[in-house]
Structures are given as structure tokens and as C-alpha cells.
Amino acid sequence: MANPAQIRAARSLIGMSQTEIAQAAGVSVSTLKRAEGTIHPPASADSVAAIRAALEATGVEFIPENGGGPGVRLKK
């Protein structure tokens, strides 16, 4: 699972708009905004998984909680 801050950071890291990521994930922009934590209610787990997969397809790697907090980075 990805948290809202990771999704926002990942999108920023690759420089894609909310519209572009939403289209790639097959979700609406409002669903992406819910996944990013900017509107409520939160996005469903299935929507977050689709958004995460779309971001991973661009080369983003989600880093799990490891004592320093979760994060994102580009794959080498």
C-alpha cells in the first residue's frame, strides 16, 4: 500500500500531472486527489493499488517504513 504523501511525492518526482497519472491508472482525477489526501473520503484500496502500479510503471519505487519513514525514489 502507498500512503498519500508517497503518492504526492512520486507524482512530483516524475513531473506528471494529476490528469496524466489518473488516466494511466484508469481512475478519475477526483479519485487521485482522494488518494493524495487532498479531498475526502479516502480512495479505495483498489484505486490506490492502481495508482501505485501506474507510478511504478514510470520507474518509481515505493520504499516501505524502515525506521526512517516510508518514501519513494526512482529505480536505477
JOPELIN-V471188 format. One line per field, one symbol per residue. phi: phi as a letter, one per 40 degrees, with the letter a starting at -180 (. if undefined). psi: psi as a letter, one per 30 degrees, with the letter a starting at -180 (. if undefined). burial: # if it has 16 or more other ideal C-beta (glycine too) atoms within 10 Angstrom, else .. Layout:
phi: ???
psi: ???
burial: ???
//
This chain:
phi: .bcdccccccccdcgbcccccdcccgbcccccccccgcbbcccccccccccccccccchcbcbcdbgbgcaaaccc
psi: lkleeeeeeeeeefhkleeeeeeefhlleeeeeeefgflllllleeeeeeeeeeeeffgkkkklkgfgllallkk.
burial: .###.######....#.#.###.##.#...######......#...##.###.##..#.#.#.........#....
//
